[in-house]
Amino acid sequence: MTYIPKKMQHYAHAAMNLINMDSENRVVLNVGGIRHETYKATLKKIPATRLSRLTEALANYDPILNEYFFDRHPGVFAQVLNYYRTGKLHYPTDVCGPLFEEELEFWGLDSNQVEPCCWMTYTQHRDTQETLAVLDRLDLDTEKPSEEELARKFGFEEDYYKGTISWWQEMKPRIWSLFDEPYSSNAAKTIGVVSVFFICISILSFCLKTHPDMRVPIVRNITVKTANGSNGWFLDKTQTNAHIAFFYIECVCNAWFTFEILVRFISSPNKWEFIKSSVNIIDYIATLSFYIDLVLQRFASHLENADILEFFSIIRIMRLFKLTRHSSGLKILIQTFRASAKELTLLVFFLVLGIVIFASLVYYAERIQPNPHNDFNSIPLGLWWALVTMTTVGYGDMAPKTYIGMFVGALCALAGVLTIALPVPVIVSNFAMYYSHTQARAKLPKKRRRVLPVEQPRQPRLPGAPGGVSGCGTPGSGPHSGPMGSGGTGPRRMNNKTKDLVSPKSDEYTTMIGKPRDGKKSRLL
């Protein structure tokens, strides 16, 4: 028998104590099938979270394997556990932002604790969600809504549930779909084609009636006395009017527009939203201008400035914006300009600033040297030259003649190119973003498999009960029940304090893991 000195025995005993203390301080976390091992002291660094209040009385604790099981995303948990270790929360680039937020909410952490290096990448999903919300408002989807959604949209949801829908409540959504949703059915597509046809004919008629070959002259016979005392006459063309055929074409087109807007107004789900819509405002103003023009031609044609009244008929050109109901590309283009309003305002501001500066410079530059052919007699004339130069149009009607003026002109052209080129990529990126999301939504399947949000409940283990017997007395229903629902896999360490059996879904546990309300970083102990 080997003799071990007492000093060595003391060291060995101390080492065993340290090993036992270390093993008791360790905790094993099984998240999504991947085991993570850390210290309990590490999990205590961030209080009021799910991991900081782990107890063996929880239903997801396995005494045989001595581990806690969580059916959560293992990739996100690796960053969560690293947050406990280092106090820095980084965003994994292989997961989606909403999934990361859901996981942080489950573990009781605040998403605002993400480090600045990952913040831009992490918040990209919020911009994407805002874009998708905008596309939802644009109503670009062609999926047919259900009867319940139609009832909710048109405000007779109670009658739908009671089964007392009248014939008008049944016909109103169909009429609205026919005239306002061109892709809802084949009949709606036909009406959409007819509407586009009348819009094109109306615009074409409005343009062609101004052509000289399409106008009819008004000839007046004037009788005069000649030098020999006899009467003579000659024909005088005072003015020209559009051919009478254009009048009949406009009557037919406006009759359709009047019928269409009345039907859409009557069948609209929300009258106020219909009235204040910008496209509808253009529609009924353009239609009303036709009838106002008829009244003015009937009662005000004898006035001297009656031709000026025809200028207001130009509002009919704005009917082209009605095509946005039939083209998703036009909707995206208009939304791009709305989203880029700040960049467009900045562009106009820089242009105005540059125009004023270079107009003043070229005015004084052309006066320094003798210049008999000076085109810049005032700064307001220089504003026009600076505008066409900065926008790279350059009509050539005004040009500097002196060397100093040419130098100012070169600076003006370079400044214009840089001023316009800087904000334009932002506008292009906004259009590409909306267009790409629209194409992606169009390729998504219309019907997706429904996933039931039901989890398998975990029955609490009661003291003194067999391993496979749950609190409800059903053998084998526990999470570790053995074959045929008997016995289980072995003895379990039970806690006699049944009050510690707190479910993770209970109010006490939810309060315990709640996120900090003040949004500040969690205090590391």
Residue, then its C-alpha position, 0 to 999 in steps of 0.5 A: m500500500t502506497y503511503i500518501p503524505k498528509k500534505m498531498q492528501h490535503y492538496a488532493h482534497a482541495a482539488m476535489n472540492l474545487i472540481n465539485m464546486d466547478s461542476e455544481n456551478r456549471v449548467v447545460l442548456n440544450v437549445g434546438g438540439i445543440r448543447h451549450e455549457t456555461y456557468k450559473a454566475t454567467l447567467k446571473k450577469i443580466p438579471a430579470t431574464r429567463l436564463s437568470r432564473l433557471t431552477e430544477a423545478l422547471a418542466n423543461y429540466d431533464p434530471i437524467l441528462n442534467e440539462y435544460f431543453f428549449d425548443r428555440h433557434p440555436g443560431v440566435f441563442a449562440q449570440v444570446l449566450n455570448y451577450y451574457r459572457t461579454g456584455k455585447l449583443h451582435y446580430p447574426t446575419d444568417v437570420c431574419g430581423p423579426l426572428f431575431e426580435e422574437e428570440l430576444e423577446f423569448w429570452g427576456l432581452d431588449s433588441n435595442q442592445v444590439e451593438p452599433c456595428c450590427w445596427m444597420t444590418y439589423t434594422q434593414h428588416r424594418d425598412t423592408q416592413e415599411t416598404l411592404a406596408v406601402l405596397d399593401r396600401l397601393d393594393l398591387d396584389t391580385e389575390k381575390p379576397s374572401e367573403e368575410e374580408l369583403a364584408r369587413k371592407f364594406g361595413f356589413e360584417e354583422d349582417y354577414y355573420k347573421g346571414t341577413i345579407s341583402w341583394w344590394q350588399e351582395m352586389k355592391p362588392r361585385i360592382w366595385s370589383l368590376f370597375d375598380e379592380p381590373y385584375s379581379s376577374n375576366a369581366a373586370k379586365t374587359i371593363g378595364v380595357v374599355s376604360v383605357f380605350f376611352i382614355c386614349i381616345s380622349i387624349l388623342s382627340f384632345c391633341l389632334k383637334t389642335h392640328p391645322d389640318m384637323r380644323v375648319p376655318i370660319v369664313r366671313n363674306i365681306t362686301v365693299k365698294t370699289a373705286n368705280g362705285s360698284n359693290g365687291w366682296f371678298l372672303d375673310k378667315t377670322q378663326t378656325n374651329a375643331h372639326i365637329a367629329f371631335f365634339y361627338i368623340e368627346c361626348v361619347c368619351n365623357a358619357w363613359f367617364t360620367f357613367e364610370i365615376l357615378v358607378r364607382f362612387i355609388s359602390s365604393p366602400n368608403k365615400w369620403e376616401f373615394i372623394k379625397s383620392s387624388v386620382n379621383i379628384i383629377d377624374y371628376i374635375a376633368t369630367l366636369s370641365f367638359y360640361i363647363d366648356l359646353v356651357l361657356q361655348r353656349f353663353a360666353s362665345h361672344l366674349e373677346n377673350a373666349d379662346i382663353l377659356e379653352f386653356f382650362s380644358i388642359i385638365r383633361i390631359m391629367r386623365l392619364f393618371k387614371l392609368t395607375r389603376h391599371s398599371s402597377g409600374l405607374k403606382i410604383l413610380i408615383q410612390t418613388f417620387r413620394a418617398s424621394a420628396k426630401e431628395l427632390t427638395l434638396l436637389v431643387f434647393f441646390l439648383v436654385l442656390g447654384i443658379v443665383i450664384f453663377a448668374s451673378l458671377v457671369y453678369y459681373a464677369e462679362r462686364i470686366q472686359p470690353n464686350p460689345h456683344n454682351d448677352f448678360n444685361s441683367i442678373p435675371l437674364g443670367l438666371w435663365w443661362a445658369l438654369v439651362t447650363m446647370t441642367t446640361v441643356g444649353y440652348g446656346d441663345m446666351a453665351p459668355k464672350t470673355y475669358i473670365g465669363m467662359f471660366v465661370g460657365a465651365l464652373c457652372a456646368l461642372a457644378g450642375v453635373l455634380t448637383i444633379a448626379l448626387p441625389v439621383p442615385v437615392i431616387v433610383s434606389n428607391f424605385a429599385m427597392y419598390y420594384s423588386h419587392t413588387q416582383a417578389r410579392a407577385k411570385l409568391p404563392k397565393k395560398r400558403r400552407r397553414v401552420l397551427p400555432v399549437e405547442q405540445p403542453r408539458q405536464p408538471r411533475l408532482p412530488g412522489a409520482p412516478g417519472g412517467v406519470s403527469g399531474c393529471g394522472t395519465p401515465g406516460s404523458g410526461p416529456h421523458s416517458g418510457p415505452m408503452g407509457s410505463g415507468g419512464t427512464g429512471p428516477r428523478r430528483m424532485n423538489n418538495k417545494t411545489k410552489d417552485l413549479v412555475s410554468p414559463k408561461s405563468d404571469e410570475y415568470t412573464t413579469m420576471i423576464g419582461k424587457p426593461r421599459d426604459g430601453k436602457k442597457s441591462r446592468l451587468l452584475 
